[in-house]
Amino acid sequence: MARHVCPWWLGYWLVNPLRRLLENPREILQSFVREGMTVLEPGCGMGFFTLDLARLVGPSGLVVAVDLQERMLAGLRRRAARAGLLQRIDIRKAGPEGLCIGDLENRVDLACLLHMVHEVPDQAAFFAEISAALRPGGRLLIVEPKGHVSQPAFEDSLAMAAQQGLIAVDAPALRSGRAAVLIRAG
């Protein structure tokens, strides 16, 4: 499913606390996440954003964290257990045919695609799967790293999302990346 997947061992660098100095997950996510939400996070890795998402959704919410690599998911499980957040996170391994989220159809309030869309080879199928999981009016936050993703490539991804019924409604200014908020049409 992926073009070039981030190696599992790089996951330890990606969850380094010093990264928060450049990119604070809570600052990025807090205006989009409310307590009680169901949030989908494909490409979660070892959970740099996941743990903050779990804190933000609170005890009545759920984060569905999906990754291709079992070693990344094992790291997320350890970190979530240490933080006391494991009960708020549904950890899933993506399969060769997709994200394995068919049971979430029309149930997701927010999908967070954080630094990972550029790794997906079949973006049409990927965005179709995300769109199906979102409830009508559900939102999608895409953040891509400026160093890896050019503005034209980012716009191509947004166009692919639009073909799947996801409408761009905002472009939040982030120092660390290119960002857009999309809504699933009713």
GROMACS elastic network, one bead per residue, 0.5 to 0.9 nm:
[ bonds ]
;  ai    aj funct       b0    kb
    1    68     6  0.84832   500
    1    94     6  0.88513   500
    1    95     6  0.81164   500
    1    96     6  0.59927   500
    1    97     6  0.70100   500
    1    98     6  0.69035   500
    1   119     6  0.85205   500
    1   120     6  0.62552   500
    1   121     6  0.62706   500
    1   122     6  0.71274   500
    1   126     6  0.89508   500
    2     5     6  0.58274   500
    2    68     6  0.86014   500
    2   118     6  0.88008   500
    2   119     6  0.52759   500
    2   121     6  0.54401   500
    2   122     6  0.80764   500
    3   118     6  0.80191   500
    3   119     6  0.51356   500
    3   120     6  0.57602   500
    3   121     6  0.51745   500
    3   122     6  0.88723   500
    4     7     6  0.87185   500
    4   118     6  0.86324   500
    4   119     6  0.55731   500
    4   120     6  0.80431   500
    4   121     6  0.86988   500
    5     8     6  0.86133   500
    5    68     6  0.84564   500
    5    69     6  0.89833   500
    5   116     6  0.88427   500
    5   119     6  0.60845   500
    5   120     6  0.85547   500
    6     9     6  0.84932   500
    6    10     6  0.68400   500
    6    11     6  0.78064   500
    6    45     6  0.86517   500
    6   119     6  0.82034   500
    7    10     6  0.55223   500
    7    11     6  0.72094   500
    7    69     6  0.86897   500
    7    72     6  0.89528   500
    8    11     6  0.53387   500
    8    12     6  0.79627   500
    8    45     6  0.78414   500
    8    46     6  0.86419   500
    8    69     6  0.69424   500
    8    70     6  0.85862   500
    8    71     6  0.61385   500
    8    72     6  0.56800   500
    9    12     6  0.60562   500
    9    13     6  0.78136   500
    9    71     6  0.83572   500
    9    72     6  0.82391   500
   10    13     6  0.52892   500
   10    14     6  0.63531   500
   10    15     6  0.89833   500
   11    15     6  0.63847   500
   11    16     6  0.87427   500
   11    45     6  0.62742   500
   11    46     6  0.58463   500
   11    47     6  0.87214   500
   11    48     6  0.88681   500
   11    71     6  0.89977   500
   11    72     6  0.66221   500
   11    75     6  0.82341   500
   12    15     6  0.54697   500
   12    16     6  0.64678   500
   12    46     6  0.74231   500
   12    72     6  0.89582   500
   12    75     6  0.83806   500
   13    16     6  0.51665   500
   13    17     6  0.89507   500
   13    19     6  0.85273   500
   14    17     6  0.86371   500
   14    19     6  0.72367   500
   14    45     6  0.84131   500
   14    46     6  0.79130   500
   14    47     6  0.88390   500
   14    48     6  0.68581   500
   15    18     6  0.84431   500
   15    19     6  0.71550   500
   15    20     6  0.87910   500
   15    45     6  0.88463   500
   15    46     6  0.68043   500
   15    47     6  0.70439   500
   15    49     6  0.87379   500
   16    19     6  0.56631   500
   16    20     6  0.78857   500
   16    48     6  0.82639   500
   17    20     6  0.56695   500
   17    21     6  0.79142   500
   17    48     6  0.89383   500
   18    21     6  0.56435   500
   18    22     6  0.77408   500
   19    22     6  0.55220   500
   19    23     6  0.60638   500
   19    24     6  0.75807   500
   20    25     6  0.72052   500
   21    24     6  0.65145   500
   22   175     6  0.83279   500
   22   176     6  0.70745   500
   23    26     6  0.89847   500
   23    27     6  0.81668   500
   23    28     6  0.78608   500
   23   174     6  0.89868   500
   23   175     6  0.81092   500
   23   176     6  0.63485   500
   24    27     6  0.54593   500
   24    28     6  0.64726   500
   24    29     6  0.88038   500
   24    49     6  0.87655   500
   25    28     6  0.51477   500
   25    29     6  0.59932   500
   25    30     6  0.82235   500
   25    48     6  0.74771   500
   25    49     6  0.55334   500
   25    50     6  0.87697   500
   25    52     6  0.64792   500
   25    53     6  0.82259   500
   26    29     6  0.51929   500
   26    30     6  0.54909   500
   26    31     6  0.88836   500
   26    49     6  0.80260   500
   26    52     6  0.59687   500
   26    53     6  0.77818   500
   26    56     6  0.82010   500
   27    30     6  0.58256   500
   27    31     6  0.78582   500
   28    31     6  0.73524   500
   28    32     6  0.83047   500
   28   174     6  0.79058   500
   29    32     6  0.55142   500
   29    33     6  0.62367   500
   29    49     6  0.84812   500
   29    52     6  0.80972   500
   29    53     6  0.73158   500
   29    56     6  0.83844   500
   29   112     6  0.88399   500
   29   141     6  0.89851   500
   30    33     6  0.54374   500
   30    34     6  0.76470   500
   30    52     6  0.88640   500
   30    53     6  0.83884   500
   30    56     6  0.69942   500
   31    34     6  0.80279   500
   32   110     6  0.78293   500
   32   139     6  0.85446   500
   32   141     6  0.82659   500
   33    36     6  0.88899   500
   33    37     6  0.70044   500
   33    39     6  0.80770   500
   33    53     6  0.74549   500
   33    56     6  0.62674   500
   33    57     6  0.65492   500
   33   109     6  0.89032   500
   33   110     6  0.75628   500
   34    37     6  0.59208   500
   34    56     6  0.63483   500
   34    57     6  0.56620   500
   34    58     6  0.81611   500
   34    61     6  0.85433   500
   35    55     6  0.86391   500
   35    56     6  0.60034   500
   35    58     6  0.51012   500
   35    59     6  0.78247   500
   35    60     6  0.68530   500
   35    61     6  0.60701   500
   36    56     6  0.86915   500
   36    57     6  0.52666   500
   36    58     6  0.62835   500
   36    59     6  0.73230   500
   36    62     6  0.72214   500
   37    56     6  0.88388   500
   37    57     6  0.55861   500
   37    58     6  0.83958   500
   37    60     6  0.77115   500
   37    62     6  0.64303   500
   37    63     6  0.81339   500
   37   108     6  0.77879   500
   37   109     6  0.60033   500
   37   110     6  0.75570   500
   38    57     6  0.75023   500
   38    61     6  0.56906   500
   38    63     6  0.58587   500
   38    64     6  0.74849   500
   38   107     6  0.72586   500
   38   108     6  0.52121   500
   38   109     6  0.54226   500
   38   110     6  0.67243   500
   38   111     6  0.86373   500
   39    53     6  0.77780   500
   39    54     6  0.88052   500
   39    57     6  0.79709   500
   39    61     6  0.80440   500
   39    62     6  0.62630   500
   39    64     6  0.61212   500
   39    65     6  0.84215   500
   39   108     6  0.59177   500
   39   109     6  0.60126   500
   39   111     6  0.55765   500
   39   112     6  0.72859   500
   40    62     6  0.85089   500
   40    63     6  0.58369   500
   40    65     6  0.62088   500
   40    66     6  0.78913   500
   40   108     6  0.66040   500
   40   109     6  0.81462   500
   40   110     6  0.63385   500
   40   112     6  0.61794   500
   40   113     6  0.84440   500
   40   130     6  0.85826   500
   40   133     6  0.85856   500
   40   134     6  0.88398   500
   41    44     6  0.58205   500
   41    49     6  0.86143   500
   41    50     6  0.73847   500
   41    63     6  0.70862   500
   41    64     6  0.60191   500
   41    66     6  0.62095   500
   41    67     6  0.86964   500
   41   110     6  0.86960   500
   41   111     6  0.59008   500
   41   112     6  0.50429   500
   41   113     6  0.62291   500
   41   114     6  0.77713   500
   42    45     6  0.86159   500
   42    64     6  0.79821   500
   42    65     6  0.59373   500
   42    67     6  0.60862   500
   42    94     6  0.85772   500
   42    99     6  0.74714   500
   42   111     6  0.79867   500
   42   112     6  0.72109   500
   42   113     6  0.62555   500
   42   114     6  0.80575   500
   42   116     6  0.79218   500
   43    65     6  0.74894   500
   43    66     6  0.57560   500
   43    68     6  0.73068   500
   43   113     6  0.73569   500
   43   114     6  0.74873   500
   43   115     6  0.81157   500
   43   116     6  0.60128   500
   43   117     6  0.85724   500
   44    47     6  0.54329   500
   44    48     6  0.75045   500
   44    49     6  0.72716   500
   44    50     6  0.65860   500
   44    65     6  0.56983   500
   44    66     6  0.58620   500
   44    67     6  0.57403   500
   44    72     6  0.80506   500
   44    73     6  0.80228   500
   44    76     6  0.82427   500
   44   113     6  0.86848   500
   44   114     6  0.79591   500
   44   116     6  0.86733   500
   45    48     6  0.74291   500
   45    49     6  0.89811   500
   45    50     6  0.87405   500
   45    65     6  0.85740   500
   45    66     6  0.80435   500
   45    67     6  0.61337   500
   45    68     6  0.85095   500
   45    69     6  0.78394   500
   45    71     6  0.86918   500
   45    73     6  0.64913   500
   45    75     6  0.80212   500
   45    76     6  0.70674   500
   46    49     6  0.87534   500
   46    50     6  0.81116   500
   46    67     6  0.89852   500
   46    71     6  0.83431   500
   46    73     6  0.60387   500
   46    74     6  0.75609   500
   46    75     6  0.50410   500
   46    77     6  0.79919   500
   46    78     6  0.88955   500
   46    79     6  0.77071   500
   47    51     6  0.59866   500
   47    52     6  0.86007   500
   47    65     6  0.82467   500
   47    72     6  0.83027   500
   47    73     6  0.82552   500
   47    75     6  0.78583   500
   47    76     6  0.52227   500
   47    77     6  0.86881   500
   47    79     6  0.76611   500
   47    80     6  0.80495   500
   48    51     6  0.66344   500
   48    52     6  0.77601   500
   48    76     6  0.86009   500
   49    52     6  0.55766   500
   49    53     6  0.62193   500
   49    54     6  0.88094   500
   49   114     6  0.80660   500
   50    54     6  0.61403   500
   50    55     6  0.86662   500
   50    63     6  0.73707   500
   50    64     6  0.89084   500
   50    65     6  0.70979   500
   50    76     6  0.82176   500
   50    80     6  0.85550   500
   50    89     6  0.81663   500
   51    54     6  0.50529   500
   51    55     6  0.63146   500
   51    56     6  0.86780   500
   51    76     6  0.85966   500
   51    79     6  0.81230   500
   51    80     6  0.65508   500
   51    83     6  0.79016   500
   51    85     6  0.71477   500
   51    89     6  0.85961   500
   52    55     6  0.50221   500
   52    56     6  0.61449   500
   52    57     6  0.87063   500
   53    56     6  0.50564   500
   53    57     6  0.61985   500
   53    58     6  0.86273   500
   53    62     6  0.87776   500
   53    63     6  0.68373   500
   54    57     6  0.53416   500
   54    58     6  0.63387   500
   54    59     6  0.82415   500
   54    61     6  0.75993   500
   54    62     6  0.68750   500
   54    63     6  0.60077   500
   54    80     6  0.89539   500
   54    85     6  0.65552   500
   54    86     6  0.85662   500
   54    88     6  0.59003   500
   54    89     6  0.66883   500
   55    58     6  0.53244   500
   55    59     6  0.80500   500
   55    85     6  0.74492   500
   55    88     6  0.84025   500
   56    61     6  0.83896   500
   57    60     6  0.69378   500
   57    62     6  0.64491   500
   57    63     6  0.75630   500
   57    88     6  0.81252   500
   58    61     6  0.54359   500
   58    62     6  0.79302   500
   58    88     6  0.76426   500
   59    62     6  0.78896   500
   59    85     6  0.88020   500
   59    87     6  0.82722   500
   59    88     6  0.65200   500
   60    88     6  0.79767   500
   61    88     6  0.66026   500
   61    89     6  0.88852   500
   62    87     6  0.84206   500
   62    88     6  0.50205   500
   62    89     6  0.57902   500
   62    90     6  0.71122   500
   63    88     6  0.62303   500
   63    90     6  0.61070   500
   63    91     6  0.82707   500
   64    88     6  0.86502   500
   64    89     6  0.58421   500
   64    91     6  0.60290   500
   64    92     6  0.72809   500
   64   101     6  0.89089   500
   65    73     6  0.85398   500
   65    89     6  0.67314   500
   65    90     6  0.60680   500
   65    92     6  0.61193   500
   65    93     6  0.84992   500
   66    73     6  0.79553   500
   66    90     6  0.83921   500
   66    91     6  0.60693   500
   66    93     6  0.55807   500
   66    94     6  0.60673   500
   66    99     6  0.68429   500
   66   100     6  0.84821   500
   66   101     6  0.89136   500
   67    70     6  0.74976   500
   67    72     6  0.71747   500
   67    73     6  0.66593   500
   67    91     6  0.83304   500
   67    92     6  0.67289   500
   67    93     6  0.52758   500
   67    94     6  0.55528   500
   67    95     6  0.89828   500
   67    99     6  0.79779   500
   68    72     6  0.80748   500
   68    73     6  0.83563   500
   68    92     6  0.86780   500
   68    93     6  0.55704   500
   68    95     6  0.69603   500
   68    96     6  0.85727   500
   68    99     6  0.84331   500
   69    72     6  0.53867   500
   69    73     6  0.65065   500
   69    74     6  0.87783   500
   69    93     6  0.69825   500
   69    94     6  0.80211   500
   70    74     6  0.60152   500
   70    75     6  0.85825   500
   70    93     6  0.67943   500
   71    75     6  0.62773   500
   71    76     6  0.86588   500
   72    75     6  0.51754   500
   72    76     6  0.63327   500
   72    77     6  0.87704   500
   73    77     6  0.61356   500
   73    78     6  0.86801   500
   73    91     6  0.70835   500
   73    92     6  0.78026   500
   73    93     6  0.75062   500
   74    77     6  0.50522   500
   74    78     6  0.63239   500
   74    79     6  0.86891   500
   75    78     6  0.52321   500
   75    79     6  0.62223   500
   75    80     6  0.85531   500
   76    79     6  0.51443   500
   76    80     6  0.59177   500
   76    81     6  0.84018   500
   76    91     6  0.83368   500
   77    80     6  0.51892   500
   77    81     6  0.60128   500
   77    82     6  0.85721   500
   77    86     6  0.69125   500
   77    89     6  0.89280   500
   77    91     6  0.77742   500
   78    81     6  0.52389   500
   78    82     6  0.62252   500
   78    83     6  0.86815   500
   78    86     6  0.87394   500
   79    82     6  0.51825   500
   79    83     6  0.62283   500
   79    84     6  0.86734   500
   79    85     6  0.86237   500
   79    86     6  0.85503   500
   80    83     6  0.50612   500
   80    84     6  0.60955   500
   80    85     6  0.50281   500
   80    87     6  0.86186   500
   80    88     6  0.89797   500
   80    89     6  0.80124   500
   81    84     6  0.50481   500
   81    85     6  0.60175   500
   81    86     6  0.51346   500
   81    87     6  0.84666   500
   82    85     6  0.77586   500
   82    86     6  0.84422   500
   83    86     6  0.77813   500
   84    87     6  0.77324   500
   85    88     6  0.55834   500
   85    89     6  0.69459   500
   86    89     6  0.53429   500
   86    90     6  0.79516   500
   86    91     6  0.88601   500
   87    90     6  0.77214   500
   92    99     6  0.82203   500
   92   100     6  0.76461   500
   92   101     6  0.86602   500
   93    99     6  0.74558   500
   93   100     6  0.75610   500
   94    97     6  0.79935   500
   94    98     6  0.59813   500
   94   100     6  0.57211   500
   94   101     6  0.86005   500
   95    98     6  0.53593   500
   95    99     6  0.61337   500
   95   100     6  0.64120   500
   96    99     6  0.83076   500
   97   100     6  0.79697   500
   98   101     6  0.81015   500
   98   125     6  0.81593   500
   98   126     6  0.72354   500
   98   129     6  0.78084   500
   99   102     6  0.82111   500
   99   126     6  0.80753   500
   99   129     6  0.76295   500
   99   130     6  0.88057   500
  100   103     6  0.80301   500
  101   104     6  0.54675   500
  101   105     6  0.75439   500
  101   129     6  0.77877   500
  101   130     6  0.86123   500
  101   133     6  0.72007   500
  102   105     6  0.58477   500
  102   129     6  0.79420   500
  102   132     6  0.81560   500
  102   133     6  0.72455   500
  103   107     6  0.86063   500
  103   133     6  0.81320   500
  104   107     6  0.52547   500
  104   108     6  0.66290   500
  104   132     6  0.80746   500
  104   133     6  0.51418   500
  104   134     6  0.79140   500
  105   108     6  0.75045   500
  105   129     6  0.87731   500
  105   130     6  0.89150   500
  105   131     6  0.86064   500
  105   132     6  0.53816   500
  105   134     6  0.67088   500
  105   135     6  0.73929   500
  106   109     6  0.85124   500
  106   131     6  0.84107   500
  106   132     6  0.61945   500
  106   136     6  0.68065   500
  106   138     6  0.85789   500
  107   132     6  0.89172   500
  107   133     6  0.60183   500
  107   134     6  0.58897   500
  107   135     6  0.51695   500
  107   136     6  0.89012   500
  107   138     6  0.87508   500
  108   111     6  0.69821   500
  108   130     6  0.89470   500
  108   133     6  0.56510   500
  108   135     6  0.55632   500
  108   138     6  0.67732   500
  108   139     6  0.85981   500
  109   133     6  0.87839   500
  109   134     6  0.60759   500
  109   135     6  0.61314   500
  109   136     6  0.87019   500
  109   137     6  0.80474   500
  109   139     6  0.63821   500
  109   140     6  0.85433   500
  110   134     6  0.69708   500
  110   135     6  0.86481   500
  110   138     6  0.57800   500
  110   140     6  0.55706   500
  110   141     6  0.74386   500
  111   130     6  0.73532   500
  111   133     6  0.86796   500
  111   134     6  0.73725   500
  111   138     6  0.81082   500
  111   139     6  0.64588   500
  111   141     6  0.62133   500
  111   142     6  0.83827   500
  112   139     6  0.86756   500
  112   140     6  0.59772   500
  112   142     6  0.61857   500
  112   143     6  0.80469   500
  113   116     6  0.62089   500
  113   117     6  0.66076   500
  113   140     6  0.74767   500
  113   141     6  0.60383   500
  113   143     6  0.62838   500
  113   144     6  0.81472   500
  114   117     6  0.75669   500
  114   141     6  0.77295   500
  114   142     6  0.59481   500
  114   144     6  0.63518   500
  114   145     6  0.86627   500
  115   118     6  0.74001   500
  115   119     6  0.85631   500
  115   142     6  0.78089   500
  115   143     6  0.56590   500
  115   145     6  0.58778   500
  115   177     6  0.83898   500
  116   119     6  0.54711   500
  116   120     6  0.72411   500
  116   142     6  0.87628   500
  116   143     6  0.81166   500
  116   144     6  0.68742   500
  116   145     6  0.87992   500
  117   120     6  0.54226   500
  117   121     6  0.86920   500
  117   123     6  0.75905   500
  117   126     6  0.88735   500
  117   142     6  0.79169   500
  117   143     6  0.84214   500
  117   144     6  0.71722   500
  117   154     6  0.89810   500
  117   157     6  0.77082   500
  118   121     6  0.78411   500
  118   123     6  0.87864   500
  118   144     6  0.75072   500
  118   148     6  0.79158   500
  118   149     6  0.69429   500
  118   153     6  0.83931   500
  118   154     6  0.83688   500
  118   157     6  0.82856   500
  120   123     6  0.58664   500
  120   126     6  0.74742   500
  121   124     6  0.88833   500
  121   126     6  0.87246   500
  122   125     6  0.56466   500
  122   126     6  0.62705   500
  122   127     6  0.87630   500
  123   127     6  0.58947   500
  123   128     6  0.82940   500
  123   157     6  0.72250   500
  123   160     6  0.67053   500
  123   161     6  0.78202   500
  124   127     6  0.53743   500
  124   128     6  0.61233   500
  124   129     6  0.87028   500
  124   157     6  0.88748   500
  124   160     6  0.58644   500
  124   161     6  0.70629   500
  124   163     6  0.77482   500
  124   164     6  0.72432   500
  125   128     6  0.50176   500
  125   129     6  0.62380   500
  125   130     6  0.87112   500
  125   164     6  0.87643   500
  126   129     6  0.52316   500
  126   130     6  0.63520   500
  126   131     6  0.86552   500
  126   161     6  0.88145   500
  127   131     6  0.59109   500
  127   132     6  0.84699   500
  127   160     6  0.73940   500
  127   161     6  0.55227   500
  127   162     6  0.87629   500
  127   163     6  0.86417   500
  127   164     6  0.62574   500
  127   165     6  0.89506   500
  127   166     6  0.82753   500
  128   131     6  0.50708   500
  128   132     6  0.61550   500
  128   133     6  0.87086   500
  128   161     6  0.77811   500
  128   163     6  0.86343   500
  128   164     6  0.54131   500
  128   165     6  0.82844   500
  129   132     6  0.52268   500
  129   133     6  0.64131   500
  129   134     6  0.88927   500
  129   164     6  0.89767   500
  130   133     6  0.52061   500
  130   134     6  0.63696   500
  130   140     6  0.85079   500
  130   164     6  0.89793   500
  131   134     6  0.52544   500
  131   135     6  0.81321   500
  131   136     6  0.89295   500
  131   138     6  0.87261   500
  131   140     6  0.87226   500
  131   161     6  0.84257   500
  131   164     6  0.66474   500
  131   165     6  0.70509   500
  131   166     6  0.68333   500
  131   184     6  0.64111   500
  132   135     6  0.76585   500
  132   184     6  0.88814   500
  134   137     6  0.77289   500
  134   138     6  0.52331   500
  134   139     6  0.72774   500
  134   140     6  0.82444   500
  134   183     6  0.88208   500
  134   184     6  0.67664   500
  135   139     6  0.84721   500
  135   184     6  0.73324   500
  135   186     6  0.83369   500
  136   139     6  0.87817   500
  136   183     6  0.81280   500
  136   184     6  0.56189   500
  136   185     6  0.60646   500
  137   183     6  0.57056   500
  137   184     6  0.51344   500
  137   185     6  0.60114   500
  137   186     6  0.59311   500
  138   182     6  0.84587   500
  138   183     6  0.56744   500
  138   184     6  0.55388   500
  138   185     6  0.82785   500
  138   186     6  0.89431   500
  139   166     6  0.85553   500
  139   181     6  0.67757   500
  139   182     6  0.55942   500
  139   184     6  0.63766   500
  140   166     6  0.80555   500
  140   168     6  0.89262   500
  140   180     6  0.80785   500
  140   181     6  0.55822   500
  140   183     6  0.61240   500
  140   184     6  0.78481   500
  141   179     6  0.72320   500
  141   180     6  0.59316   500
  141   182     6  0.65262   500
  141   183     6  0.89774   500
  142   158     6  0.89053   500
  142   178     6  0.79604   500
  142   179     6  0.54285   500
  142   180     6  0.53136   500
  142   181     6  0.64363   500
  142   182     6  0.81028   500
  143   174     6  0.86039   500
  143   176     6  0.87596   500
  143   177     6  0.60289   500
  143   178     6  0.55352   500
  143   180     6  0.67536   500
  143   181     6  0.89750   500
  144   147     6  0.87307   500
  144   148     6  0.76690   500
  144   149     6  0.64419   500
  144   154     6  0.75507   500
  144   176     6  0.84436   500
  144   177     6  0.53201   500
  144   178     6  0.52170   500
  144   179     6  0.64897   500
  145   148     6  0.55167   500
  145   149     6  0.59477   500
  145   150     6  0.86963   500
  145   176     6  0.64755   500
  145   178     6  0.63385   500
  145   179     6  0.89182   500
  146   149     6  0.52712   500
  146   150     6  0.63937   500
  146   151     6  0.79439   500
  146   176     6  0.69631   500
  146   178     6  0.60564   500
  147   150     6  0.75121   500
  147   177     6  0.81056   500
  149   152     6  0.82447   500
  149   153     6  0.61036   500
  149   154     6  0.63222   500
  149   177     6  0.87766   500
  149   178     6  0.81879   500
  150   153     6  0.51849   500
  150   154     6  0.61627   500
  150   155     6  0.86313   500
  150   178     6  0.87853   500
  151   155     6  0.61376   500
  151   156     6  0.86004   500
  151   178     6  0.76867   500
  152   155     6  0.50344   500
  152   156     6  0.61827   500
  152   157     6  0.87588   500
  153   157     6  0.64093   500
  153   158     6  0.87875   500
  154   157     6  0.51543   500
  154   158     6  0.63924   500
  154   159     6  0.87346   500
  154   178     6  0.74852   500
  154   179     6  0.87564   500
  155   159     6  0.61497   500
  155   160     6  0.86046   500
  156   159     6  0.50399   500
  156   160     6  0.62426   500
  156   161     6  0.86714   500
  157   160     6  0.50294   500
  157   161     6  0.62305   500
  157   162     6  0.86335   500
  158   162     6  0.61527   500
  158   163     6  0.87541   500
  158   166     6  0.84554   500
  158   167     6  0.85609   500
  158   168     6  0.74669   500
  158   180     6  0.81985   500
  158   182     6  0.86960   500
  159   163     6  0.64402   500
  159   164     6  0.89854   500
  160   163     6  0.52240   500
  160   164     6  0.69155   500
  160   166     6  0.88722   500
  161   164     6  0.52362   500
  161   165     6  0.68442   500
  161   166     6  0.54304   500
  161   167     6  0.76264   500
  161   168     6  0.87059   500
  161   182     6  0.85124   500
  162   165     6  0.51829   500
  162   167     6  0.55597   500
  162   168     6  0.75019   500
  162   182     6  0.86263   500
  163   166     6  0.71743   500
  163   167     6  0.89311   500
  164   167     6  0.88404   500
  164   184     6  0.86921   500
  165   183     6  0.82654   500
  165   184     6  0.59682   500
  165   185     6  0.58707   500
  165   186     6  0.89354   500
  166   182     6  0.56896   500
  166   183     6  0.53819   500
  166   185     6  0.63131   500
  167   181     6  0.82848   500
  167   183     6  0.51768   500
  167   184     6  0.63761   500
  167   185     6  0.68368   500
  168   171     6  0.79591   500
  168   180     6  0.67324   500
  168   181     6  0.57755   500
  168   183     6  0.65177   500
  169   180     6  0.76121   500
  169   181     6  0.58015   500
  169   182     6  0.54911   500
  169   183     6  0.69478   500
  170   179     6  0.84802   500
  170   180     6  0.56815   500
  170   181     6  0.50456   500
  170   182     6  0.70809   500
  171   174     6  0.89826   500
  171   178     6  0.80681   500
  171   179     6  0.56127   500
  171   181     6  0.61750   500
  172   178     6  0.81498   500
  172   179     6  0.57321   500
  172   180     6  0.61518   500
  172   181     6  0.74909   500
  173   176     6  0.89666   500
  173   177     6  0.81812   500
  173   178     6  0.74965   500
  173   179     6  0.68943   500
  173   180     6  0.88295   500
  174   177     6  0.55851   500
  174   178     6  0.66651   500
  174   179     6  0.68261   500
  175   178     6  0.82597   500
  183   186     6  0.89039   500
